[in-house]
Amino acid sequence: MNPNLPSRSRSRTRGSAFITVMLYSFLLLSLVATILQWSLSERRMNARAAYFLEARNAAEALAEYGFSQIRSQFSSHATVPSFDPQGSSPLTLPTSHSPLQAGDFFYGSNVDTNTYAAGTHPTGLELIGGTAQSVPPSGALFFIDPADPNNINDTLKGQWVYRRDIQVLARATVVPPNGDRSVTAYVTEKVSVRGAPLFANAIFYSNNDLEIFPGPQMDIYGPVHCNGNMFVSNQSNSTGLLFHGPVSCSGNIYHAWASEAHAGDGSGSEGLGSNPVSFVTSAGTMLAMKDSSNVWRDSTMGTDSTLFSSGLYVNTTTPALTQLQARLSANFRATASQLWGGNLQTAAMGVAAYNPVGTGSQVGADGSGNPIYANVGSVDLSTNQVIDATAADPLGYGAHSMIDPPNTALTSSDTYYSGKSEVEKEKFAMKSGLYIQVVVTPGTGGTPDTATVKLYGWPGSAPSGTPASNIGPNTGILLGTAPSGLVTFVPYKATQRTVTGSSGNYTVTTTTYSATTSVSATTTTSSNPGASQLVNQGLFDRRQMAGINLVQVDMAALRAAINDTVAGSTADGKAIVDASNAVWGASSSGTGGTGYDPTVSGSNGWNGAVYVEVKTSNGSATQTSVAMANGQVDSGNGLLPTLNSSTGLTVATNAPMYVLGAFNADGSNATTTGVSGSGTTPDDGRTDAVGTATSAEVPAALAADAITVLSPGYFATPATNGSSAPTSNSSTSNAALSWSTAKPTATDHTEVAAAFITGLVRTSSSANSGGAHNLPRFLEDWGGKTVAIRGSLVSMFQSKIATGTFSTAYYGAPTRNWGFDKIFQNGHFPPMTPKVMSYRRTDFTDLSASDYTSARHTLWPSLP
């Protein structure tokens, strides 16, 4: 028996246990090492993912930075800019320092902001914009289909627009601070630039809040947009105010007055008005803003109700907007979206302001991004920003500039020449084929003012070497003498007889007035001749409390002139001729051609647009206005023939304007009602819809400092082709009585088929603007008579000349049959219609490095 065997067994057991412990320890350490390695790898992966996310966010932010530049360029430039990276106007990177400083675009990030020459570095920041591609490629109008779910919240749905898409490429690189390799992200998006014709809206307000509070039922068909707030109400009719198309505003919508002062509010038997204000739903039905519990579902969701007592503000010292904005409700967005399905949108839904090119006052920015205004040295009342209170022109290059004359003093040495020149290009004065200049010389001692009238071709039509005496505003060629009756100056003249004394010893003082001066003469008579105030010529505007000279533009004479241009004949003496007595406006004339189009180099002649500049020999002609006369046409006949492919008419002026009776319409359908009535449909029933017969009615527009509609017999019994202002007023006409009578009775219904671009006088603590239902002005008591306006109502600016405040003391409201012209709705607009710019992002996509490189060279093959 071996005594050592037990000892060896115990040793073997201890060895096995040690090996087992070591094995488990190794496995445990391996597991720990694996977990640590996994943890470190996960941490690195998370860090890399975070860096990639930072790079992607930076690339997206860079693309948005490019979007803002595209928007700025298209909003301020008349011509389409090029974003060629190697050209003169590429998209630029945000300013950065090395190292980054507070205020830099990417401050606080790990973004590589070093700049590299194009194509020399595969990483870092890069921003590229492509060329503008028309959609459709033909350049025709593009219809934003309201039935497309993608367009449910598009404020331009249902409208025809000019669409151009621009691709944006953006690259951003993040450099990890721990020395790890850099991470680069690539993105692309398309910026859809939409130029919607201004008259694609039934009502468009810019630089002014939209107020509307009619008494009778008012139906509004077509889109409505306001750059600002909307104040809506209905005063006396149980059916109310009905918006049958989409409504949008860049501010908020309130069932409230715009002024806290009672004198600045509207009126009505119910104060603010509790009758319905309704909007159309996505199903096409009308739904009231006020719910069954009498809560107004406006931007305050009814929480503003305690601000009012009997329809008027309780607090009359705090601004109305301050009171209302304190009651804004976060619930409005969801409620409005659910109830009206995108047909009522405000700033709560992200609605932005949009304007025609060149109508904003900002023309640049300083190094800190602060705005620079073209009207440096003035007061921009559209923003209430005081730049220099001593400036002569309080509106400068604001929206009113679109109807102002050319700035002939502007030179390339002006600090802000680039921005100002773009504004100049968009003026009606710079785009009209026919330029009429009227220079008024004030009379003395009560004698009537006089005027000289000259006709010029479009600005830029004077050939090199033309004598200065034959060049008008901004190098327009002087044309021949205007045809008889085309432009007539009717000076204001009035007499006032004041009688004093007693029977047999009366003293009569007769005062003769012109628009600018007066003179008195005294006689003694034995009998009482009667005291009187009589307007012998022109008219007295009781809103302005001023006598008005008239520059009468006779549409019958213009039609005859254009007919002669079409025929190429001067035989009847009614043609517009050039300096060599050749028919002007067509290719048969030395200054003719294909019609002036500012986008087509070398084009000239008639283009359907007329600009009338009115001024005095010693300053602005504040008491001289343009009168549109003899504008009535028979049903089935056009106002003007088509010439040089231009169909329709636009007349713009820096002065106020009066429309004398029916214009571009037969006047006989003014009392028809309903959707298919004269407020929307041309007299011949045709609407220029696709596949239908073309209407004889041509698209027309009138643009002025203010527009007043007068009844057909305001001056006398109208002729067969409408109304005109005679050189001597009938003693019983409304014109003759316009000084002595507060609101003479309107003579008959009237009908106007034209878009209006006009100014207003804003609501203040002492007066109301009158609202959109009083945007066209009146000077008569219309009683039960109807004014039918078929077109588009646009308020672009504050009036600079016709600044008398709104009041019912000088007029009685007509029955309003106003509608959105079916011709406009179907995409046919007056000549030189301004385009309202809006922008939409589409097709945002992440790209791989290879896809980015391919897209980069597809956009610009010349890039390295």
TAQUI-V366752 format. One record per backbone hydrogen bond with DSSP energy under -1.0 kcal/mol. CO is the residue of the C=O (numbers start at 1). NH is the residue of the N-H. E is the energy in kcal/mol with one decimal. If there is no record, write none. Layout:
BEGIN
CO&NH&E, CO&NH&E
END
This chain:
BEGIN
2&5&-1.1, 4&8&-1.9, 5&9&-1.9, 6&10&-2.2, 7&11&-1.9, 8&12&-2.3, 9&13&-2.2, 10&14&-2.2, 11&15&-2.1, 12&16&-2.1, 13&17&-2.2, 14&18&-2.0, 15&19&-2.4, 16&20&-2.5, 17&21&-2.7, 18&22&-2.8, 19&23&-2.7, 20&24&-2.9, 21&25&-2.9, 22&26&-2.7, 23&27&-2.9, 24&28&-3.1, 25&29&-3.1, 26&30&-2.9, 27&31&-2.9, 28&32&-3.0, 29&33&-3.2, 30&34&-2.9, 31&35&-3.0, 32&36&-3.1, 33&37&-3.2, 34&38&-3.3, 35&39&-3.1, 36&40&-3.0, 37&41&-2.9, 38&42&-3.3, 39&43&-2.6, 40&44&-2.8, 41&45&-3.1, 42&46&-3.1, 43&47&-2.7, 44&48&-2.9, 45&49&-2.9, 46&50&-2.6, 47&51&-2.6, 48&52&-2.8, 49&53&-2.7, 50&54&-2.3, 51&55&-2.5, 52&56&-3.2, 53&57&-2.7, 54&58&-2.1, 55&59&-2.5, 56&60&-2.8, 57&61&-2.6, 58&62&-2.3, 59&63&-2.3, 60&64&-2.2, 61&65&-1.9, 62&66&-2.0, 63&67&-2.2, 64&68&-2.2, 65&69&-1.4, 66&70&-2.3, 67&71&-2.5, 68&72&-2.2, 69&73&-2.6, 70&74&-2.6, 71&75&-1.9, 72&76&-1.1, 73&77&-1.3, 75&358&-1.5, 84&87&-2.4, 101&104&-2.5, 104&107&-1.5, 106&109&-1.8, 110&175&-2.6, 117&120&-2.5, 126&171&-2.5, 128&169&-2.8, 133&165&-2.7, 136&139&-2.3, 142&161&-2.8, 143&145&-1.1, 144&158&-3.8, 145&148&-1.3, 148&151&-2.3, 149&152&-1.4, 151&154&-1.8, 154&157&-1.8, 156&159&-1.8, 159&144&-2.3, 161&142&-3.9, 162&195&-3.4, 163&135&-2.5, 164&193&-3.3, 165&133&-2.6, 166&191&-2.9, 167&130&-2.6, 168&189&-1.9, 169&128&-2.6, 170&187&-2.3, 171&126&-1.9, 172&185&-2.6, 173&112&-3.3, 174&183&-2.5, 176&179&-1.3, 183&174&-3.1, 185&172&-2.0, 186&847&-2.7, 187&170&-2.3, 188&845&-3.0, 189&168&-3.1, 190&842&-2.8, 191&166&-2.2, 192&840&-1.8, 193&164&-2.4, 194&838&-2.3, 195&162&-2.4, 196&836&-3.7, 197&200&-2.5, 202&793&-2.7, 203&225&-2.2, 204&795&-2.6, 205&227&-2.8, 210&231&-2.9, 211&772&-3.4, 212&233&-1.7, 214&235&-2.7, 215&237&-1.1, 218&242&-2.7, 220&244&-3.3, 223&202&-2.4, 223&203&-1.4, 224&248&-2.2, 225&205&-2.2, 226&228&-1.5, 226&250&-2.1, 228&251&-2.2, 229&210&-2.3, 230&254&-2.9, 231&212&-2.4, 240&218&-1.6, 241&278&-2.8, 242&220&-2.9, 246&224&-2.4, 247&345&-2.4, 248&226&-1.5, 251&347&-3.0, 252&230&-2.6, 253&299&-2.7, 254&232&-2.6, 254&256&-1.2, 261&264&-1.6, 262&265&-1.4, 268&271&-1.9, 270&273&-2.2, 276&241&-2.3, 277&289&-2.9, 278&243&-2.8, 279&287&-2.5, 281&284&-1.8, 285&281&-3.1, 287&279&-2.3, 289&297&-2.6, 291&294&-2.0, 295&291&-2.5, 296&298&-1.7, 298&301&-1.8, 299&329&-2.8, 300&303&-1.8, 302&305&-1.5, 304&307&-2.3, 305&308&-1.4, 307&314&-2.7, 309&312&-1.4, 312&309&-2.8, 319&323&-2.0, 320&324&-2.6, 321&325&-3.1, 322&326&-1.1, 324&327&-1.9, 325&328&-1.1, 329&332&-1.1, 331&335&-2.1, 332&336&-3.3, 333&337&-2.3, 334&338&-2.1, 335&339&-2.5, 336&340&-2.8, 337&341&-1.0, 340&343&-1.7, 343&247&-2.5, 345&249&-1.4, 346&349&-1.7, 346&351&-1.7, 347&350&-1.7, 355&837&-2.0, 356&359&-1.6, 361&374&-2.2, 364&372&-2.7, 366&369&-2.1, 370&366&-2.6, 372&363&-2.6, 372&364&-1.3, 378&387&-1.3, 378&388&-1.3, 379&381&-1.1, 380&383&-1.3, 380&385&-1.7, 385&380&-2.0, 388&391&-1.9, 395&398&-1.8, 398&401&-2.0, 399&402&-1.8, 400&403&-1.9, 402&428&-2.5, 406&408&-1.3, 407&410&-1.5, 411&414&-1.9, 414&417&-1.9, 416&420&-2.7, 417&421&-3.2, 418&422&-1.4, 419&423&-1.6, 420&424&-2.6, 421&425&-1.9, 424&427&-1.5, 428&431&-1.2, 428&432&-1.3, 434&611&-2.4, 435&456&-3.1, 436&613&-3.1, 437&454&-2.3, 438&615&-2.2, 439&452&-2.1, 440&617&-2.8, 441&450&-2.4, 444&447&-1.8, 450&441&-3.2, 452&439&-2.3, 454&437&-2.8, 455&479&-3.1, 456&435&-2.7, 458&461&-2.1, 463&466&-1.8, 467&470&-2.0, 468&471&-1.6, 470&478&-2.9, 472&475&-1.1, 475&462&-2.2, 476&472&-2.9, 477&457&-2.6, 483&486&-2.0, 486&554&-2.0, 488&552&-3.3, 490&550&-2.8, 493&536&-1.8, 493&537&-2.1, 494&513&-3.2, 495&534&-2.8, 496&511&-2.7, 497&532&-1.4, 498&509&-2.7, 500&507&-2.8, 502&505&-2.8, 506&525&-2.6, 507&500&-2.3, 508&523&-2.5, 509&498&-2.3, 510&521&-2.2, 511&496&-2.1, 512&519&-2.0, 513&494&-1.9, 517&514&-3.1, 519&512&-3.1, 521&510&-3.0, 523&508&-2.7, 525&506&-1.5, 532&497&-2.8, 534&495&-2.7, 536&729&-3.6, 537&493&-1.7, 539&548&-3.0, 541&545&-1.7, 541&546&-1.6, 546&541&-2.5, 548&539&-1.2, 549&625&-2.6, 550&490&-3.4, 551&627&-2.3, 552&488&-2.4, 553&629&-2.2, 554&558&-2.2, 555&559&-2.6, 556&560&-2.0, 557&561&-2.1, 558&562&-2.6, 559&563&-2.4, 560&564&-1.9, 561&565&-1.8, 562&566&-2.5, 563&567&-2.1, 564&568&-1.6, 564&569&-2.1, 570&573&-1.6, 576&584&-3.6, 577&480&-2.7, 578&581&-2.1, 582&578&-2.5, 585&606&-1.1, 586&589&-2.0, 589&592&-1.6, 597&600&-2.4, 600&603&-1.7, 604&595&-2.3, 605&596&-1.3, 608&650&-2.2, 609&434&-1.7, 610&652&-2.5, 611&436&-3.5, 613&438&-3.0, 615&440&-3.3, 616&619&-1.2, 619&616&-3.2, 620&622&-1.7, 621&624&-1.3, 623&549&-2.9, 625&551&-3.1, 626&658&-2.7, 627&553&-2.8, 628&660&-2.2, 629&555&-2.6, 631&664&-2.8, 634&637&-2.0, 643&646&-2.2, 646&643&-1.8, 649&701&-1.8, 650&610&-3.0, 651&703&-2.4, 652&612&-2.6, 655&705&-1.8, 656&626&-2.5, 657&708&-2.4, 658&628&-2.9, 659&661&-1.1, 659&710&-2.7, 663&753&-2.5, 665&633&-1.9, 669&672&-1.6, 674&677&-1.6, 677&680&-1.8, 677&681&-2.4, 680&822&-2.8, 682&685&-2.1, 689&692&-2.2, 699&649&-1.8, 700&755&-2.4, 701&651&-2.3, 702&757&-2.5, 703&653&-1.8, 706&657&-2.8, 707&777&-2.9, 708&659&-2.8, 710&661&-1.8, 711&714&-1.9, 714&735&-2.3, 719&722&-1.8, 721&632&-1.1, 722&719&-1.6, 723&630&-3.4, 730&733&-1.7, 733&737&-1.8, 736&535&-2.1, 737&741&-2.7, 744&781&-2.7, 750&788&-2.6, 751&663&-2.1, 752&790&-3.2, 755&702&-2.9, 756&794&-2.3, 757&704&-2.4, 758&796&-1.1, 760&799&-1.9, 767&764&-3.3, 771&774&-1.8, 772&775&-1.5, 777&709&-2.6, 780&812&-2.4, 781&746&-2.4, 782&785&-3.1, 785&815&-2.8, 786&750&-2.0, 787&817&-2.0, 788&752&-3.0, 789&819&-2.6, 791&821&-1.5, 792&756&-2.9, 793&204&-2.3, 794&758&-2.5, 795&206&-2.9, 797&760&-1.2, 801&803&-1.8, 812&782&-2.1, 815&787&-2.3, 817&789&-1.3, 819&791&-2.4, 821&825&-2.5, 822&826&-1.7, 823&828&-2.0, 824&827&-2.3, 830&833&-1.2, 834&198&-3.2, 836&196&-2.7, 838&194&-2.9, 840&192&-3.5, 842&190&-3.1, 845&188&-2.4, 848&852&-2.5, 849&853&-2.2, 850&854&-2.3, 851&855&-2.7, 852&856&-2.6, 853&857&-2.0, 854&858&-1.7, 855&859&-2.2, 856&860&-2.1, 860&863&-2.1
END
